[in-house]
């Protein structure tokens, strides 16, 4: 018998969560970048650049970007890896992957694009220097499986970077909760014609493991030397893990 998963605050069967998450991203793909800019006041761009800086990808590196969405991280990694490197842009959601591929091509960046499930990656062991997932892990049904897969495909000495919404510092919690449950759904309704998906976003952050819990989960999934950086008082956290 499989353990239930969380879709926002609701406990559902794992397959049901996967189906519902797919529906969320089918709905928001067309307005995804605009909503990210509005929700974060553009800060998501700085968080992604910080992630790439911390990863320290070198020219010629092989990088796997999971839940790559509209391709922001993949593009930044491609700049670092250079023409001798390879960055594979992936997502489980076809609508998001198409949006990302088209955006990358519009910017003159052509990358290998693969639709795949982070819980069962179609790649050999120990082939990537870096594996990234940005704002996608909380949507994964079985997080420990995805993390174990990330560790499996990393070369010895490789780094995984997990950028995700996390748990904000306690003094800011009332303000953050008010913004999340009042402003985000209204923005979603006005801009993307979809309040429910952004209510799910707010709920999914609350049931995602906090900073220390995610660190422990990464260690149990095969990573060594796991660290994390709190950004904007913990609104977002960047976790890093290596394999040896």
C-alpha positions in Angstrom: 0.0 0.0 0.0 1.5 3.4 -1.0 1.6 6.3 1.4 -0.7 9.2 0.6 0.9 12.4 -0.8 0.0 16.1 -0.2 -1.6 18.2 -2.9 -1.5 21.5 -1.0 -3.2 20.7 2.3 -5.2 17.8 0.9 -3.9 14.2 1.3 -4.4 12.3 -1.9 -3.1 9.1 -3.5 0.3 9.5 -5.3 -1.1 9.1 -8.8 -3.8 11.6 -8.0 -1.2 14.2 -6.9 0.8 13.6 -10.1 -2.3 14.2 -12.2 -3.4 17.3 -10.4 0.1 18.9 -10.5 0.1 18.2 -14.2 -3.2 20.1 -14.5 -1.8 23.1 -12.5 1.1 23.5 -14.9 -1.0 22.9 -18.0 -3.1 25.8 -16.8 -0.3 28.3 -15.8 2.3 27.6 -18.5 1.4 30.6 -20.7 1.6 33.1 -17.9 4.3 31.4 -15.8 7.1 33.9 -16.4 4.9 36.9 -15.9 3.5 35.5 -12.6 7.0 34.7 -11.3 8.0 38.3 -11.9 4.9 39.7 -10.2 5.0 37.3 -7.2 8.6 37.8 -6.4 9.0 41.4 -7.7 11.6 40.0 -10.1 13.8 38.5 -7.3 13.5 35.0 -8.7 16.0 36.1 -11.4 18.5 36.9 -8.7 17.9 33.7 -6.9 18.5 31.7 -10.0 21.8 33.6 -10.7 22.9 32.9 -7.2 22.1 29.2 -7.7 24.3 29.1 -10.8 27.1 31.0 -9.1 27.1 28.5 -6.2 27.1 25.5 -8.5 30.4 26.9 -10.1 29.8 25.0 -13.3 33.0 25.1 -15.5 33.3 25.2 -19.3 32.7 21.7 -20.8 30.5 20.6 -17.9 27.5 18.3 -18.3 24.4 19.7 -16.5 20.9 18.3 -16.0 18.2 20.7 -15.2 15.1 19.0 -13.8 11.6 20.6 -13.7 13.3 23.1 -16.0 10.1 24.9 -16.9 10.6 27.9 -19.1 14.4 27.4 -19.1 15.8 30.2 -16.9 18.3 28.0 -15.1 19.1 26.0 -18.2 20.0 29.1 -20.1 22.2 30.4 -17.3 24.0 27.1 -17.0 24.5 27.0 -20.7 26.4 30.3 -20.5 28.7 28.8 -17.9 29.2 25.4 -19.6 29.9 27.0 -22.9 29.9 25.4 -26.4 32.0 22.5 -25.2 29.5 21.6 -22.4 26.0 20.1 -22.5 22.9 21.3 -20.6 19.9 19.1 -20.8 16.6 20.9 -20.2 13.9 18.6 -18.8 10.4 18.8 -17.4 7.6 16.2 -16.7 5.0 18.6 -18.0 4.8 18.9 -21.8 3.2 22.4 -21.9 6.0 23.8 -19.7 8.7 22.1 -21.7 7.4 23.5 -25.0 7.2 27.0 -23.5 10.7 26.7 -22.2 12.1 25.3 -25.5 10.4 28.0 -27.5 11.7 30.7 -25.1 15.3 29.3 -25.3 15.2 29.2 -29.1 13.9 32.8 -29.2 17.0 33.8 -27.3 19.3 31.8 -29.6 19.9 28.9 -27.2 19.3 25.4 -28.5 19.5 22.7 -25.8 18.6 19.0 -25.7 15.1 18.9 -24.4 13.7 15.8 -22.6 10.3 15.2 -21.1 10.9 12.9 -18.1 9.9 12.2 -14.6 12.4 13.2 -11.9 11.6 10.1 -10.0 12.8 7.8 -12.8 15.4 9.6 -14.9 16.3 8.1 -18.3 20.0 8.7 -17.9 23.0 6.4 -17.0 24.7 6.5 -13.6 27.4 9.1 -13.0 27.2 11.2 -16.1 26.5 14.8 -15.0 28.7 17.3 -13.2 25.7 19.2 -11.9 22.0 18.4 -11.4 19.6 21.3 -10.7 16.0 21.6 -9.8 14.4 25.0 -9.3 11.0 25.5 -7.7 10.1 22.0 -8.7 10.9 19.6 -5.8 7.8 20.5 -3.8 5.6 19.4 -6.7 7.3 15.9 -6.9 5.2 13.2 -5.5 8.0 11.1 -4.0 10.7 13.5 -3.2 13.1 10.9 -1.8 13.0 9.0 -5.1 13.8 12.2 -7.1 16.7 13.1 -4.8 18.1 9.6 -5.0 17.9 9.8 -8.8 19.7 13.1 -8.7 22.5 11.5 -6.7 22.6 8.5 -9.0 23.3 10.4 -12.2 26.0 12.7 -10.6 29.6 12.0 -11.2 31.8 11.6 -8.1 32.5 15.2 -6.9 29.4 16.5 -8.7 27.0 18.9 -7.1 23.2 19.0 -6.9 21.5 22.4 -6.3 17.9 22.5 -5.1 16.3 26.0 -5.2 12.9 26.0 -3.5 10.4 28.0 -1.5 11.0 27.2 2.2 10.0 28.3 5.7 10.3 31.9 6.4 11.7 33.3 9.7 9.1 33.3 12.5 8.7 37.1 12.9 7.7 37.4 9.2 5.3 34.5 9.2 2.0 36.5 9.7 2.9 38.9 6.9 4.0 36.1 4.6 0.9 34.1 5.3 -1.3 37.1 4.6 0.5 37.7 1.3 0.4 34.0 0.3 -3.3 33.3 0.9 -4.7 36.7 0.0 -2.5 38.3 -2.7 -1.3 35.3 -4.6 -4.7 33.9 -5.5 -6.0 37.3 -6.6 -2.9 37.8 -8.8 -3.5 34.3 -10.2 -7.1 35.2 -11.0 -6.4 38.6 -12.6 -3.3 37.6 -14.6 -3.6 33.9 -15.3 -7.4 33.5 -14.8 -6.5 30.7 -12.3 -6.8 31.5 -8.6 -6.9 27.8 -7.6 -3.4 27.0 -8.9 -1.8 29.9 -6.9 -3.7 28.8 -3.8 -2.1 25.4 -4.3 1.2 27.1 -4.6 0.8 28.8 -1.2 -0.4 25.5 0.4 2.4 23.4 -1.2 5.0 25.6 0.4 3.6 25.0 3.8 3.7 21.2 3.5 7.2 21.1 1.9 10.0 20.0 4.2 11.7 23.0 6.0 15.3 23.7 5.6 16.7 21.2 8.1 14.2 18.5 7.1 15.2 18.8 3.5 18.8 18.7 4.4 18.2 15.4 6.3 16.2 14.0 3.4 19.0 14.8 1.0 21.5 13.1 3.2 19.3 10.0 3.5 19.0 10.0 -0.3 22.7 9.6 -1.0 24.2 13.1 -0.8 27.3 14.0 1.2 28.1 17.5 2.6 24.7 19.0 2.3 24.4 22.7 3.0 21.8 25.4 2.5 21.5 29.1 2.1 18.5 31.1 3.3 17.4 33.8 0.9 15.1 36.6 1.9 14.8 35.4 5.4 14.0 31.8 4.4 11.2 32.6 1.8 13.5 30.7 -0.5 16.4 28.3 0.4 19.1 26.9 -1.8 20.3 23.4 -0.8 23.5 21.9 -2.2 24.7 18.4 -2.0 27.7 16.5 -3.4 28.4 12.8 -4.1 31.7 11.2 -3.7 
